[in-house]
Every structure is written in structure tokens, then in C-alpha cells.
């Protein structure tokens, strides 16, 4: 299976100062591809009128196809 470009972290590095001179650096969760796909589903623009013929798999595929297009558009 071909690995998809995920766009990196959706919420990149944040630094936390613990107050004793220790700094904690890390990313906050999902990658950008997942964030775009979830945003499309939440917006209602992916199959806005669901019917019995639209399976969850079809909705997910369309959301990720749109997310992949968004990532591709960022390259130019």
C-alpha cells in the first residue's frame, strides 16, 4: 500500500515551560491530512445529503480525497 503524505502535524510544536527550567516540546496530535478530512466531514460538504447509498466508507474516501487535494494545492 502506498503511504500518503500526511502534511505533518496539524498543530505543530508547542513548548511548555514547567517553571523549573524544564521545557517540554512536542506536537499536539493528528496530522494535517486527518485534520483536513475531519474538517470536511464536520462542515457537511462531504455528501451534504446522506442517503442509504452513502456508506461511511464512501464519506471517508471523499473526505480524504479532498484532504489530499488540499495538501497537493499547498505544494504549488
URMO-V260323 format. One line per field, one symbol per residue. ss: DSSP state (A for helix, B for strand, O for the rest). burial: I if it has 9 or more other ideal C-beta (glycine too) atoms within 8 Angstrom, else O. Layout:
ss=???
burial=???
This chain:
ss=OOOOOOOOBOOOOBBBBOOOOOBBBBOOOOBAAAAAAAAAAAAOOOOOOOOOOOOAAAAAAAAAAAAAAAAAAAAO
burial=OOOOOIIOIIOOOIOOOOOOOOOOOOOOOIIIIIIIIIOIIOOOOIOOOOOOOOOOOIIIOIIIOIIIOIIOOOOO
